């Protein structure tokens, strides 16, 4: 059961690795992905999820990875609710979202 943002991101990492046939991403490689997904407006981010992303691996090679397949049958769907996000460093509060 996914209960917080840390677990949600860990699950996202695992799903991206599985969908793209990747070995576990290093922290450096994962930071590239998260930085990419955290950039832009809501509309730009929605487009980024449909586009491929060129990731550079620690060994110097690169590959275009995808987040969503154009074939819906190849995507994996998961449902969760009541994810808690800790914003205490920013505004002193936490938030709960249905995702």
N, C-alpha and C positions, 0 to 999 in steps of 0.2 A: 504494500500500500504506500503510495506516494503522499507525503503529508506536508512537505515544505519545498521551498525553491531549490535548495541544494539537491534534494532527491529528484526533483523534476528535471534539473539540468543534467544530472547523472544519467537519467533515463533517456533524455534526448541524445546525449553523446552515444550511448549504447545503440539506440535506434539508427542513428546516422552511420555508425560503424557497420552495423549489420546490413543495412540497405545498400551500402556501397562496397561491401566485401572487404572492409579495411581491418587491419590489425588495430588493437587499441591505440587511439591517438594519444600522443604525448601531451603534456601540459602546454607546450609551445604551439603545437598544431591545433589543439582545442581552442586556445586563445584566439587564433586566427578566425575560427568559425564563429565564436561568440562575438568578437569584435564586428565581424561582417553582419551578423544578425541583429546587433544592437545599433546599427547605423541607419540613419534616415528617418523619414516620416512613417506613419502607420501604413500609408499607401505604398511607399518604396519598400518597406519591409515585406509587405504581402507579395510584391513582385519578386523580391529576393528569394522568397521561399519557392517560387516556381522556376527560377533560373538555376543554372549550374554555378558552382563556386570553385575557382581555381585555388586549391590548397597546396602550399609548398611544404613538403615533408622534411624532417630533420636531416635526412640523408641527401638532400639537395634535389630529389625528384619532385615532380608535381603531378597533380591529377585534378580533373574537374569532377567534383562530387555533386550530388543532387540531394535535395531535401524532400521533394515530392515528385513522384513519377507522373508522367503525363498519362499513364495507364492506371486508373484508379484501383484496379485489381492487384497491382504490385505494391500499393501503399499499405502500411500497417496502421490501423486505427485503434486508439486507446481512449478511454474515458476516465476522468478523475473529477473530484469535486473538493471544494473547500481547501484549496492550496493556500498556505500562509506565507506571505512575503514580509520579511523583516526590513522595515524602513527606518528603524530607530536611529541609525547613523545620520539620516537625512532630515527626518521630521519628528522623531521621537515616538513613532507609532508603528504598528504592524497592520497589514491588511489581509483579509481573506477573500479569495476569489473563487467562483465556480469557473472551472476551465473546461 
